[in-house]
Amino acid sequence: MKSEERRSFLKLGLALGGTALTGVGCLNSKSDQSEEKVKLLSTDGKLVEVDASKIQEVDHHHHHAMSRSESREGIPGKKFVMVVDLARCGNARKCIESCEKAHHIPHSRPFIKVLKIQDNPDSSPYWMPKKCYQCDNPPCVKVCPVSATYKRSDGIVLIDNERCIGCRFCMSACPYSARVFNWSAPEQPADYDLPYSPETSVPSKIGTVEKCDFCPDMLRDDKLPHCVTSCPNGALYFGDKMADSVTNGDETVRFRKLLEDKGGYRYLEELGTEPNVYYLPPVDRMFPFEEMEEDS
C-alpha cells in the first residue's frame, strides 16, 4: 500500500470511529453517485475506492460484547445516576419501546414500567417511570446464593444468566419489583452471533431473571442509554455523579444543582437501599394529565 493511500485510509478510519469498514459488506443500495471518494480495504485485503455516500454504519450495540468476567468490572472513575423529571413525563412509552427493541424482550416482560400515581384524592395524578434503581445497598445481591447478580464499582447492578439458577430470591428481596423472570424461551435476534454478555442481556435464557441494566455496553462507547435518547419530552437525565453532570440528550446540567433547585428525591429512600435513580416532583408540568395505557 502506498504511503499516501495508507494515510488516507488511516484518516478515514479515525474519522468514522465505530463505522465498520469491510469493503463490499459496507455498501448500501444507493444508486446516486457522490463526488467524494474514499479508500478502504475489501474483505480480500485489496484497497478499493467507493463513494462516501455508500458507506453504511453498523450498529455497534450488536458488534461488541464484554465477556462475563469483564462485565463484572465497572467503568473506571464513573458512578452512574439517573434523574426522572415527573413534570415532563406524558406516558409516551417510547422509553419502553426502545428498551424492548435493544434488549429483545417481549411486551409481557418489560424492564421499564410507567405507573399512574396520585398522591392524595385531591391532587392531580401523574405518570411515573419505574425501573431498576441500581441501589448502592442492593438487597437482591445479598440474597443471591450463586453470585449471579452483583454490584459494580460504577454503581450498576447486573445479572449473569449463565450463573442464575432461577431461584428468584432476588425478585422477592427487591422492594421495587424491578425484576422479571423468563418463564418461556425468549425470542432471540436472528443476526446476533456474539457470545452472551451480562452488559447486553442478550441472548436471554429461559429460567433466569432479567432487569433494567442502564445499558452499560452503550456507556462504554460514551453513549446514553436507549430510554434516555428515545424520550420525546426529555424526562430522563443520565450522567456521572463523580462529574456532577447529567443530560437528557438536549441539555446538560449539574446533577446536584438540579436536585437542589427542583427538590429531587429517591423513591422509598427510607428502606436504606440507597438507589441511584432520583425523581423531580411533578410541578410546573409540561402538559395536563391524560388517561392512557398503564402498566400493571
ZAMARGU-4260 file (C-alpha; in steps of 0.2 Angstrom, whole numbers, plus 5000, padded with zeros to 4 digits):
<rodrens>
0) 5000/5000/5000 | 5007/5017/4995 | 5011/5029/5009 | 4999/5042/5003 | 4985/5029/5001
5) 4989/5022/5018 | 4987/5039/5026 | 4971/5042/5018 | 4964/5025/5024 | 4970/5029/5042
10) 4962/5046/5042 | 4946/5038/5036 | 4946/5026/5050 | 4949/5039/5063 | 4935/5050/5056
15) 4922/5036/5056 | 4926/5029/5073 | 4914/5015/5076 | 4909/5013/5057 | 4913/4996/5051
20) 4924/4996/5035 | 4923/4979/5027 | 4923/4983/5009 | 4908/4976/4999 | 4899/4972/5015
25) 4898/4990/5019 | 4890/4996/5003 | 4871/5000/5003 | 4859/5000/4988 | 4860/5019/4984
30) 4862/5022/4966 | 4867/5040/4966 | 4885/5045/4964 | 4893/5057/4975 | 4909/5067/4971
35) 4918/5062/4987 | 4928/5046/4986 | 4936/5036/5000 | 4948/5022/5000 | 4945/5006/5011
40) 4951/4988/5012 | 4940/4975/5005 | 4937/4958/5013 | 4951/4950/5002 | 4964/4964/5008
45) 4963/4975/4992 | 4962/4993/4993 | 4946/4999/4984 | 4938/5016/4981 | 4920/5020/4983
50) 4908/5034/4985 | 4907/5041/5003 | 4888/5041/5002 | 4888/5022/5001 | 4897/5018/5017
55) 4884/5011/5029 | 4887/5012/5048 | 4884/4997/5058 | 4875/4997/5075 | 4890/4995/5087
60) 4877/4988/5100 | 4877/4972/5090 | 4895/4971/5086 | 4904/4972/5103 | 4901/4962/5119
65) 4911/4961/5135 | 4915/4944/5142 | 4906/4938/5158 | 4922/4942/5169 | 4925/4959/5161
70) 4906/4963/5164 | 4909/4962/5182 | 4921/4976/5182 | 4914/4994/5182 | 4919/5008/5171
75) 4934/5016/5180 | 4931/5033/5188 | 4912/5033/5185 | 4897/5032/5196 | 4881/5032/5185
80) 4865/5041/5190 | 4848/5044/5183 | 4836/5058/5186 | 4817/5057/5181 | 4808/5074/5179
85) 4790/5069/5183 | 4784/5085/5176 | 4790/5080/5159 | 4783/5063/5158 | 4767/5061/5147
90) 4767/5042/5146 | 4773/5042/5128 | 4781/5025/5131 | 4795/5027/5119 | 4807/5023/5133
95) 4798/5006/5135 | 4799/5003/5116 | 4817/5007/5114 | 4822/4996/5129 | 4812/4981/5122
100) 4820/4983/5105 | 4838/4985/5112 | 4836/4970/5124 | 4825/4959/5113 | 4812/4957/5127
105) 4793/4954/5124 | 4780/4966/5129 | 4774/4955/5143 | 4791/4957/5152 | 4796/4975/5151
110) 4811/4982/5161 | 4803/4999/5162 | 4785/5002/5168 | 4776/5018/5168 | 4763/5019/5183
115) 4749/5031/5186 | 4752/5039/5203 | 4740/5050/5213 | 4747/5056/5230 | 4730/5060/5238
120) 4712/5061/5232 | 4713/5080/5230 | 4729/5080/5219 | 4730/5078/5200 | 4738/5061/5195
125) 4754/5060/5186 | 4765/5047/5177 | 4780/5039/5185 | 4793/5029/5175 | 4799/5014/5186
130) 4814/5003/5183 | 4829/4995/5192 | 4836/5008/5204 | 4854/5002/5204 | 4855/5003/5223
135) 4871/5005/5232 | 4864/4994/5246 | 4855/4981/5235 | 4846/4968/5244 | 4845/4957/5228
140) 4864/4955/5228 | 4864/4949/5246 | 4851/4935/5244 | 4858/4928/5228 | 4866/4911/5233
145) 4877/4909/5217 | 4883/4927/5215 | 4873/4928/5198 | 4868/4946/5202 | 4882/4958/5208
150) 4886/4977/5211 | 4899/4985/5201 | 4911/5000/5205 | 4902/5011/5193 | 4885/5009/5203
155) 4877/4997/5191 | 4869/4981/5196 | 4870/4967/5183 | 4864/4949/5182 | 4874/4935/5174
160) 4861/4922/5167 | 4875/4909/5165 | 4876/4908/5184 | 4857/4912/5188 | 4848/4896/5194
165) 4831/4903/5194 | 4828/4903/5212 | 4820/4920/5211 | 4826/4925/5229 | 4832/4942/5221
170) 4814/4945/5215 | 4807/4943/5232 | 4821/4954/5240 | 4818/4968/5228 | 4807/4981/5236
175) 4804/4989/5219 | 4798/4974/5209 | 4811/4979/5196 | 4815/4961/5190 | 4806/4949/5178
180) 4808/4930/5176 | 4809/4922/5159 | 4796/4909/5160 | 4797/4904/5142 | 4811/4904/5129
185) 4814/4922/5124 | 4814/4926/5105 | 4832/4929/5100 | 4838/4941/5087 | 4842/4931/5071
190) 4858/4941/5067 | 4865/4941/5084 | 4881/4929/5084 | 4891/4936/5099 | 4894/4926/5115
195) 4882/4931/5129 | 4887/4946/5140 | 4878/4952/5156 | 4881/4970/5149 | 4869/4967/5134
200) 4857/4954/5142 | 4857/4946/5125 | 4854/4932/5122 | 4841/4929/5135 | 4839/4912/5143
205) 4824/4903/5149 | 4823/4901/5168 | 4833/4916/5173 | 4830/4933/5180 | 4832/4950/5170
210) 4830/4968/5173 | 4835/4986/5168 | 4854/4987/5167 | 4857/5005/5162 | 4864/4999/5145
215) 4882/4998/5151 | 4888/4992/5133 | 4882/5009/5127 | 4891/5018/5141 | 4907/5010/5137
220) 4905/5019/5120 | 4901/5036/5128 | 4883/5034/5123 | 4867/5037/5133 | 4855/5023/5137
225) 4842/5019/5124 | 4827/5025/5136 | 4835/5042/5138 | 4838/5046/5119 | 4821/5040/5115
230) 4811/5051/5127 | 4802/5064/5116 | 4800/5076/5132 | 4817/5075/5139 | 4811/5067/5155
235) 4826/5056/5158 | 4843/5063/5163 | 4858/5052/5164 | 4876/5055/5169 | 4891/5053/5180
240) 4889/5058/5199 | 4908/5059/5200 | 4907/5073/5187 | 4892/5081/5194 | 4884/5081/5177
245) 4868/5074/5169 | 4860/5076/5152 | 4844/5071/5144 | 4852/5072/5126 | 4847/5090/5123
250) 4853/5099/5139 | 4867/5096/5151 | 4865/5102/5169 | 4874/5100/5186 | 4867/5084/5195
255) 4867/5091/5212 | 4861/5108/5207 | 4846/5100/5198 | 4841/5090/5213 | 4843/5106/5224
260) 4833/5118/5213 | 4819/5106/5210 | 4818/5096/5226 | 4824/5080/5220 | 4821/5064/5230
265) 4823/5045/5229 | 4809/5033/5229 | 4807/5023/5245 | 4823/5030/5251 | 4819/5026/5269
270) 4822/5007/5266 | 4840/5011/5266 | 4843/5004/5248 | 4852/5020/5243 | 4845/5020/5225
275) 4854/5029/5211 | 4838/5034/5202 | 4831/5051/5208 | 4815/5060/5204 | 4810/5078/5202
280) 4792/5082/5208 | 4778/5084/5195 | 4777/5103/5197 | 4775/5115/5183 | 4770/5101/5171
285) 4773/5102/5153 | 4755/5096/5149 | 4740/5091/5159 | 4737/5073/5164 | 4728/5062/5152
290) 4722/5045/5155 | 4731/5032/5144 | 4738/5015/5144 | 4746/5010/5161 | 4757/4996/5166
295) 4751/4984/5179
</rodrens>
